[in-house]
Amino acid sequence: MSALEVRLRLARGDFMLDADLALPATGITAIFGPSGSGKTTLLRCVAGLEQAAEARIVVDGEAWEDSAQGLRLPTHRRPLGYVFQEASLFDHLDVAGNLAFGRKRAHASEPLEPLLRLLGIEGLLHRRPHELSGGERQRVAIARALATQPRLLLLDEPLASLDLARRREILPWLERLRDELRIPMLYVTHSGDEVARLADHLVLLEAGQVRASGPLAQTLARVDLPAVPGEEPGAVLEATVVERDTHWSLMQVRFDAGLLWLPDNGLPLGHAVRVRVLARDISIALAPPEQSSIQNVLPCTVRAVAAAGHPSQALVQLACGESLLLARITARAADILQLAPGRAVWAQVKSAALVT
């Protein structure tokens, strides 16, 4: 179900943001792309902080902006929460005071306790911002945005100002928001790791143009999209922990087309996980390999073969059951193996990792 409709045309010098999106009613939609692609500008237009020459923004059936009808709600009348790169808390107020300020402006009446538990900040209410870690400040900023009872949550690179330890601290809380909140969230990032871990839906922006928009796994596994600088192509699998080999410190996860062995990180059996498999970590064979060091081997079918940037490289899309994988091999190897759509092959997964 689409709950968010965003159509925008905004010219700024030589730059043109041109977007026409229908986005899901719940979960996290990642707005992903290189610096200068228009990610933050898109978010600011949705919030009403910038005005596009042509715009139509509809949230859960209610129009917030429609330039064709002369309609444009100001930001303070749009029931949204906005989380910026910096927490931007009021230094003269403690955490409770910051939350109360947000609730007062929005005339919110719902009790705060469930939100405090959701973000794990019950014990921080009487601390001032300078007494919080970077991760704690961002959790409080998210709580303040949600305390207004928004119908849409906007997050503009909320982890960009945090070091690696603080990012790892806050990511599990963002996963809880994704899994438990029933409102759409737009999450701007240029981090492929954050996309793989958090997103349900992916919008890829390049130079103001929407290159792709769709469910995360299918969109990541496309071979016809431009490469994002610094990001290795790869796929994300939804899986479940099903077995543990304590002797070798491994655990086995099951996805719809088979099983994969991964390093054991202690998750209980039955736990749902996401597994990221990079294209460079898959090789292809025409027959099941024998006496190989590669333990993860999957029967697949070639769906597509495309160039992979350099003339020497090819990107192969593989269908494994309902899941898709990508393999980056040499164009010479693709020719020798006569890889073409419909060809049955074996994917040898040299490395895969939980998205953590």
N, C-alpha and C positions, 0 to 999 in steps of 0.2 A: 504494500500500500504506500502510495506517495503522499507525504504530509507536507512537503516543502517544495515549492516551485520558485525557482530563481531564474529570471531572465534579465540580463543586464547588457547595456552597451555604453561604455564610458571611454571617451578619447582623452588622452593626456599627452600632448606633443605627438611624438611618433608612436606612442604606445596606445593600443586599443584593447580594452577588456571586452570580450564578447562571449557571454555565457548563456546557455539555455539548459537548465538542469531540472530534473524531477528526482527528488531525493527521498530516502526512506523515512518512515514515521518514527522509528526508534533507532537506537544504536549510534555508533560513531561513523560519520562520513569524513574521511581524511581528504583535505585539500592539499595536494602534494605537487611539488615541482621545484625547479631551481630558483635561486634568488632572482627577483625582478620579474617573475612570471605572472604576478597579479593576485597572489593568494590573499595577502592582507587587504588589498583593495576590495576584493570580492566580499570579504567579511565585513569591512566597514560600510559597504553599500547595503548589505543585509541589515546592519544595525541602524542605518539611517544617518551615519556619520559622514558619508559622502553621497552626493546626488548624481546618479547616472542620467545621461540625456534620455535614454530609453530604459524603463525598468518596470518589471512586474514581480512582486514578491508576495507569495501567498503561503501562509502557515496554517495548516490544519483547516483549510477552507476559508480562512479569513484573510482578505487582502490588506497588506500593510502598505503597499505601494503599487500604483498602476498609472504610469505616465499617460497612457492613452485616455484614461478617465479623469485625469487631473487629481488623482488621490496620492497623498504622501503623508503618512503618519510620522510625526517627529519621534526622535529616539525615545523620549521619556514615556511615550504612549505605546511603545512596542514591548510586549511582555517577554523580554529576553534577558539572559544573563551573559556577561562578557568578562572573560578572563584574559588578561594581557600577559606579555612576557614577564614583566615585573609584577609582583603581587599588589603593589599600590595600596597597601593598607594605611589607615590613619594612625600615625605614630602616637598621637595623644590619647588614643582609645585602646583598651585591651581587646582581646579577641571577642568577648561578649559584646562590647560596645560597637565593634566593627560590624558584627552580625545584626545587632539591633538597628544600626543605621540603615542597612540594606532593607530590612523588613519594614521599617517605618516609611521609607520612600515608596515602597510598593504596596503598603497597606496589607501586608501578608498576615495571615491568621493561623496557618498550620503550625503545629508544635515543632520545635527545633530538634527535639531529642533524636528522632530517626535519622536526620541529616548529620547530626554530630557523631552518631554511631557509624554511619555509612563511611564517613571520612576519618574516623578515629581521632577526633579532636576534643572529646569530652574533657580531657584533663588539661586543656590549654586555655580554657575560657578566661582565666584571670591573668594571663601573660600579655605583655606588650609586644608589638612586632619585633623590637630589637632583641627580645628574649627567645625568639623562635629561630629554628634552622631554616634554610632556604626551602626545603621540602615542606616543612610545617607551614611556612608563610603561604606557599602556593595552595596547600590544602585549605587553609582558612579563606584565601581569596576565592577558591571554587565554592566553598560553603556559603560565602557572602553572596556570590552570584546566584546560587540555588535557593538561598533563603527568600528571595523575592518571588518564588514560585513561578519561574519562567516557563514558557511553552517552547522555548528554543534556547540552547546553550551554545555560545560561541567561545572557542578557545584558540587564541592566537599564539602559537608556539609557546605553550605554557612551561615547557622544560628547557627552553633555549638558554636561559640565564643560569641554569643549575649545573653543577659539576656532575661527574658520572655517578658518584655515590648518592647524591641527592636525587638524581633522575631515577636510579634504581629504587630509591625509597618511595617515590610518589607513583611510579607506574602501576603497582598493584592496586592502589586506590582508584586510579583512572579505569582500570579493568572492572572494578566493582561498580563504578558509575555506569559504565557501558552495559553491564549485565543486569543492573537493578533499576535504573531510571527508565521511565517510559516516555521520554521526550527525545526529539532528534538533537544531535550534537554535531556541530561543524568544527573540525579540528585541523587547524593549519599547521603544517610541518614541512621541513625539508629533510627529515630523517627517515630513511627506509626502515630502520629498526622499529621506530615508533609506529609506522604504518602497519608493518607485519604483526606487531603485537596487539594493537588497539583497534584497528579499523574493521568495520563490517562492509563498508562501501568505500570506493576510491574514486576520486576525481583527479585526473592528471592535467595540470595546466602547463602550458608552454607559451611564453610571449603573449599572454593574455587570452590565448585560445584554449578551449577545452579539447584535449586530444583524446580523452577517454573518460567514461563514467560508467561504473557498474560494480557488481559485487566484487569484493576484494580478490578472492582466489582466481576467478575467471579473468579479471583485468590484469593482475600481475603476470599471468601466464600467456598473455598475448604476445605474438612475435612481430606485430605490425606497428608497434609503438616506438617513438624515439627514446633512446637511452637517456636516463637522467644522469648528468655528470656525477661521477663518484659512486654510483650505485650499480652493483652487480645484478643482472637479471636473475630472477629466481621465482619459486612458487611457495605457497603456504598451504599446508594440509591441516585439516581438522582431525584430531585423533584422540584415542583414549589409551591410558596406561593399562596393559593387560598382563604383564609378566615381569618378573625381576630375577636377574641372575646375580646373586650376591657375590659369588666367587669372582666374577670378572667385572663387578661394579657396573653392570649394564641393566637397562630396562627396555622392555619391548612395548611399542605402541601399535595400535591397530587403527588404520584408516579404511575407507570403503574398498580399497583395492588390494590390501595386503598388510604386511607387518614390517616394522623397521626397528632395528636395535639402535639405542642411543645411550650415551653416558647417563648413569643413574644419578638423578638429583634428589631422590628421596620422596617424590610424589607418591601418594597412595594408589593402589590399584583402583581402577574405575574413574580416575581423575581425568577430566577433559583437558587437552593440551593443544597448542598450535605448534607445528613443526615447520621450520623454514629450510628449504632445500635450494641451494644456489645452483645456477646453470653450470658453473665451472666445475661443480662437484659430481656431475653425472656423466658417465660414459655409456656408450651404446654397443650392444653385441647382437648378432643375428641368431645366436643360439645360446642356451643357458650355459654360463661359464662353469668350468670345473676346476677344482683345486685352486681357487682364487682367494686372495686376502680380503676381498670385498664381500662383506657378509650380507649386505642389503641388495637384493636383486629382485626386480619386479617385471612381470610381463606387461608390455604396453603396446600401443599402436601409434604409429606416426600420424599426427594430425596436420602438421605444416612444417615447411622448411623455409627459412628466410636468411638473408644476409645479416651478419652480426657486427656491423660497423667496419672492421678491417676486412679487406678482400679475402684474407686467408681464413676467416672465421664464418661459421654457420650457426644459426640458432634453430634448434629442433623442438617443436611442441609435441609432447607425448601425452596420450590419453591412457590413464591407468584407472580402469573402472570409470567412475564419474569424476575423478580428480584429474588435474592437469599438472604436468611437470615440464620444465625447460631444460635442455641440454645444450651447452655450448661446446662444439667440437670444431675441428678444422673442416674447411670446405672440401679439402681433398678426401678426408675420411668419409664425409657425407656422400661424395661421388662414388668412392670405391664400394661403399655399402649399398649404393643405389637406394638411398633413403627417399621415400616419396609417400604422400598421404595414403594410408591404408596398410602400409607395410608393418607386419608384426615384428617386434624387436624386444630386447631385454635391456632395461635400464639398470645400470650398475651405480648405485648411490654410494659414492666414496665417503661422503660426510653429510650429516644432517644434524640440526640442533633445535632444541626447544627454543621458542621465542621467549626469552626472559630478560 
